[in-house]
Amino acid sequence: MATFEFKLPDLGEGVMEGELVKWHVKEGDLVKEDQVLAEVMTDKATVTVPSPRAGRVVKTHGREGDMAKVHQLLVTLETEGGAPVASAPAHGAPAAVSAPVAAPAQAQAAQTQAASKVLATPVTRRMAREHGLDLAEISGSGPQGRVTKADVVAALEGGGAPKKNEVTAPAPQAARPAAPLSTGRGDERIALRGLRKKIAEKMVRSKFTMPHFAFVEEVDATDLVALRTRLNSQLAAAGDGTKLTYLPFIVKATIAAMKKFPHLNANFDEASQELVVRGEYNIGIAVATPDGLTVAVVRNADQLTLGELAKEISRLSAAARDRKLKMEELTGGTFTITSLGQSGGLFATPILNHPEVGIMGVHKLKKRPAVKNDQVVIRDMMNLSLSCDHRVIDGDVAASFVYEVIKYLEAPDLLFLAMA
């Protein structure tokens, strides 16, 4: 028998670590090749880590809730064979190199390894990288010396990264780590783990880096309600099995408006400080799941019919609730739409889905009094709320964009012309 040391493989471009969300095996278990060993959550998605070979689990390294670094030892397996072996690196390298080439390469590797040993979350690492800070030179205030976002903020506000063991001026009060709260009788402490922890990190990152502003306006959706009712009756008579919600119409109206205001269909590149106007329309749909809010991405939504959009949104929503979304269904979004349906309230100010520069909230559709032709009448009304990144989107552009969306929702027959 041989011992095989399996290290955490690459989890995606730019991903250096992930949270061990769940172990699927325990010590002593027999596993087959490609059997799932663990679930690991990164900034982008929850991924399953399969076993590269069959064997018996000798030891699992790390507890649920711990951060695991890429190429860190994950599982020790006992396999059939001779001498002990270790898992191969993610990318192969020549067995030997000449001394002049090896020396600088080893120095660079040592520097990279030193930086990778710093304890910090992926969000903190990205924040430091985007501002040109070296995590290895920032004193960590978290558990076991972990560098926190507050430490990075303190380094930024102090005009640079404080050296370890260097005496510096006290950090601003707002940037200091919060003191732990006391616990009283009957209290319950719930650790932020898994998806909820990633949501918290992403929301803080979005609000920290992107100056938000919101614009809200109401929509007279009476004609849209009537059109949807007619189309669903025709679909039911045809036995197609498709049922249209309001979201496919809203997606189509949003894309039609984006073609007039393309800067809303964009991402902001923090590293280069550039607005990247996207050529594809990959619309994120926020889905409430038992674990928290997940944004599933409808790719190339402009190329789908209303019926195809309805089916794809339904499929992605079910996959999100069942935790079966693929990486490509979680990434690459260019704009997000969030709707709580009849629980959507009057309006809200959604937080941007970084690095997107716009997110639109869709709110409760209900009958209420409205003025039409100088008469008070009962109409089907709802509100739209758009949040934007004020660095690249001005208020007049946001307002004009929303009114363009409203134009298509209030006269939904125009959508068929826009799709032609």
PyMOL commands that set and color helices and strands:
alter all, ss='L'
color gray80, all
select helices_A, chain A and resi 99-116+122-130+135-137+143-145+149-157+173-175+194-209+222-238+247-258+262-264+301-303+306-321+327-329+341-343+395-410+413-419
alter helices_A, ss='H'
color red, helices_A
select strands_A, chain A and resi 2-7+17-23+30-31+36-41+46-50+55-60+67-69+73-79+85-86+212-220+266-269+274-277+283-289+292-298+335-339+358-362+366-372+375-389
alter strands_A, ss='S'
color yellow, strands_A
deselect
rebuild
show_as cartoon
